[in-house]
Amino acid sequence: MALLKEETQQIVKQFQRKELDTGSPEVQVALLTQRITKLTDHFKAFKKDYHSQRGLINLVERRRKLLNYIRAKKPETYTKLIQDLGLRK
């Protein structure tokens, strides 16, 4: 499930560090979170879509690795990002 261009621009604008930032770990995590949310909604209608489930697992793993990186490098950014995205308590 790909994101629409407008959705991507809105997410990038919200989580970017500076003006032309599109690839920082915070932006990547936010984009992955949005894609994961869309795929989860997709599975409510198509329970036997096993090929997409594998893709979902890959997205979750990539997001986990990026979050671990952010937590190691900038703990205060990590906690703010987690709160903004509503991932954990």
WOQUI-V540658 format. One record per pair of residues at least 12 apart in sequence whose ideal C-beta (glycine too) atoms are under 8 Angstrom apart, sorted by the first residue. I is the first residue (numbers start at 1). GAP is how many residues later the second one is. If there is no record, write none. Layout:
i & gap
I & GAP
I & GAP
This chain:
i & gap
1 & 34
1 & 37
1 & 38
1 & 41
1 & 51
2 & 33
3 & 28
3 & 31
3 & 32
3 & 35
7 & 27
8 & 23
11 & 16
11 & 19
11 & 20
11 & 23
12 & 15
12 & 18
12 & 19
14 & 16
15 & 12
15 & 14
15 & 15
15 & 66
15 & 69
25 & 41
25 & 44
25 & 45
26 & 44
26 & 51
26 & 55
28 & 38
29 & 34
29 & 37
29 & 38
29 & 41
29 & 52
29 & 56
30 & 51
30 & 54
30 & 55
32 & 27
32 & 30
32 & 31
32 & 34
33 & 30
33 & 52
33 & 54
35 & 24
36 & 20
36 & 23
36 & 24
36 & 27
39 & 13
39 & 16
39 & 17
39 & 20
40 & 16
43 & 13
67 & 14
67 & 15
67 & 20
